[in-house]
Amino acid sequence: MNTDLDEEKTIAVEVAYATPEKQLIIPVQVAEGTTAYEAVVQSGIAAEFDSINVENDAMGIFSRVLNGKTLPMPKEYILSAKDRVEIYRPLTIDPKQARLKRAEAKKAKAKNALED
């Protein structure tokens, strides 16, 4: 019996998540054919962060979102060696609102500088 043929081939990938306070990248050996979702579950990263919802949080590979449009969804995306699966946090503020607040703050600062 040839055990080399019986052994499951594995690949090395990473699973990453970050908050403003903490960032974690977990290296994981997964079987060839593993999906991004399965790698996240296998990594155990959800146990490190209460905020992770594996079923609902957006995921991506090297900043490319797994959205079912340009790339398959996390439960369909088959990983390649050295892929990094990233779990994304929901936005806390709309980017348009953030830009508006920065512009208003800059304008107020400029006005105060002129008055001084």
VEXDOKOL-653392 format. One record per residue (C-alpha): x, y, z; residue in one letter. Coordinates in nm, 2 decimals. Layout:
+--------+--------+--------+------+
!      u !      v !      w ! code !
+--------+--------+--------+------+
!      X !      Y !      Z !    A !
...
+--------+--------+--------+------+
***
This chain:
+--------+--------+--------+------+
!      u !      v !      w ! code !
+--------+--------+--------+------+
!   0.00 !   0.00 !   0.00 !    M !
!   0.14 !   0.34 !  -0.10 !    N !
!   0.08 !   0.58 !   0.18 !    T !
!   0.19 !   0.88 !  -0.03 !    D !
!  -0.12 !   0.84 !  -0.25 !    L !
!  -0.34 !   0.80 !   0.06 !    D !
!  -0.22 !   1.12 !   0.22 !    E !
!  -0.43 !   1.43 !   0.17 !    E !
!  -0.24 !   1.71 !   0.01 !    K !
!  -0.24 !   2.04 !   0.21 !    T !
!  -0.16 !   2.40 !   0.14 !    I !
!  -0.06 !   2.68 !   0.36 !    A !
!  -0.29 !   2.98 !   0.39 !    V !
!  -0.35 !   3.26 !   0.64 !    E !
!  -0.67 !   3.39 !   0.80 !    V !
!  -0.66 !   3.76 !   0.92 !    A !
!  -0.88 !   3.99 !   1.12 !    Y !
!  -0.81 !   4.33 !   1.28 !    A !
!  -0.98 !   4.58 !   1.51 !    T !
!  -0.83 !   4.92 !   1.61 !    P !
!  -0.69 !   4.75 !   1.92 !    E !
!  -0.58 !   4.41 !   1.79 !    K !
!  -0.47 !   4.24 !   1.47 !    Q !
!  -0.43 !   3.87 !   1.42 !    L !
!  -0.30 !   3.66 !   1.13 !    I !
!  -0.33 !   3.28 !   1.18 !    I !
!  -0.14 !   3.05 !   0.96 !    P !
!  -0.34 !   2.74 !   0.87 !    V !
!  -0.27 !   2.41 !   0.68 !    Q !
!  -0.58 !   2.32 !   0.49 !    V !
!  -0.66 !   2.04 !   0.25 !    A !
!  -0.65 !   2.13 !  -0.12 !    E !
!  -1.00 !   2.22 !  -0.23 !    G !
!  -1.08 !   2.40 !   0.10 !    T !
!  -1.30 !   2.71 !   0.07 !    T !
!  -1.23 !   3.05 !   0.22 !    A !
!  -1.52 !   3.00 !   0.46 !    Y !
!  -1.39 !   2.66 !   0.57 !    E !
!  -1.04 !   2.80 !   0.64 !    A !
!  -1.19 !   3.07 !   0.86 !    V !
!  -1.38 !   2.81 !   1.06 !    V !
!  -1.08 !   2.58 !   1.08 !    Q !
!  -0.85 !   2.86 !   1.20 !    S !
!  -1.06 !   2.92 !   1.51 !    G !
!  -1.01 !   3.30 !   1.47 !    I !
!  -1.38 !   3.36 !   1.57 !    A !
!  -1.29 !   3.25 !   1.93 !    A !
!  -1.04 !   3.53 !   1.95 !    E !
!  -1.28 !   3.81 !   1.86 !    F !
!  -1.64 !   3.83 !   1.98 !    D !
!  -1.72 !   4.07 !   1.69 !    S !
!  -1.67 !   3.80 !   1.42 !    I !
!  -1.98 !   3.65 !   1.27 !    N !
!  -1.85 !   3.39 !   1.03 !    V !
!  -2.19 !   3.35 !   0.86 !    E !
!  -2.24 !   3.72 !   0.79 !    N !
!  -1.91 !   3.91 !   0.78 !    D !
!  -1.76 !   4.00 !   0.45 !    A !
!  -1.45 !   3.82 !   0.35 !    M !
!  -1.18 !   3.87 !   0.09 !    G !
!  -0.85 !   3.75 !  -0.05 !    I !
!  -0.57 !   4.01 !  -0.03 !    F !
!  -0.82 !   4.31 !  -0.02 !    S !
!  -1.04 !   4.16 !  -0.30 !    R !
!  -1.39 !   4.11 !  -0.17 !    V !
!  -1.55 !   3.76 !  -0.22 !    L !
!  -1.88 !   3.90 !  -0.32 !    N !
!  -2.01 !   3.66 !  -0.59 !    G !
!  -1.94 !   3.92 !  -0.86 !    K !
!  -1.57 !   3.96 !  -0.93 !    T !
!  -1.48 !   3.67 !  -0.71 !    L !
!  -1.70 !   3.38 !  -0.58 !    P !
!  -1.86 !   3.39 !  -0.24 !    M !
!  -1.65 !   3.27 !   0.06 !    P !
!  -1.83 !   2.93 !   0.07 !    K !
!  -1.75 !   2.88 !  -0.30 !    E !
!  -1.40 !   3.03 !  -0.33 !    Y !
!  -1.14 !   2.75 !  -0.35 !    I !
!  -0.81 !   2.86 !  -0.18 !    L !
!  -0.47 !   2.86 !  -0.35 !    S !
!  -0.14 !   2.81 !  -0.16 !    A !
!  -0.04 !   3.13 !   0.03 !    K !
!  -0.38 !   3.30 !   0.00 !    D !
!  -0.47 !   3.52 !   0.29 !    R !
!  -0.84 !   3.52 !   0.38 !    V !
!  -0.94 !   3.85 !   0.54 !    E !
!  -1.25 !   3.90 !   0.75 !    I !
!  -1.39 !   4.25 !   0.72 !    Y !
!  -1.56 !   4.45 !   0.99 !    R !
!  -1.88 !   4.64 !   0.91 !    P !
!  -1.83 !   5.02 !   0.85 !    L !
!  -1.89 !   5.23 !   1.16 !    T !
!  -1.95 !   5.54 !   0.95 !    I !
!  -2.05 !   5.60 !   0.59 !    D !
!  -1.74 !   5.70 !   0.39 !    P !
!  -1.93 !   6.00 !   0.25 !    K !
!  -2.02 !   6.12 !   0.60 !    Q !
!  -1.66 !   6.08 !   0.71 !    A !
!  -1.53 !   6.29 !   0.42 !    R !
!  -1.79 !   6.56 !   0.50 !    L !
!  -1.68 !   6.57 !   0.86 !    K !
!  -1.32 !   6.60 !   0.77 !    R !
!  -1.40 !   6.88 !   0.52 !    A !
!  -1.60 !   7.07 !   0.78 !    E !
!  -1.32 !   7.03 !   1.04 !    A !
!  -1.06 !   7.16 !   0.79 !    K !
!  -1.29 !   7.46 !   0.70 !    K !
!  -1.34 !   7.55 !   1.06 !    A !
!  -0.97 !   7.52 !   1.13 !    K !
!  -0.89 !   7.75 !   0.84 !    A !
!  -1.15 !   8.00 !   0.96 !    K !
!  -1.01 !   8.00 !   1.31 !    N !
!  -0.66 !   8.05 !   1.17 !    A !
!  -0.77 !   8.36 !   0.98 !    L !
!  -0.94 !   8.51 !   1.28 !    E !
!  -0.62 !   8.47 !   1.50 !    D !
+--------+--------+--------+------+
***
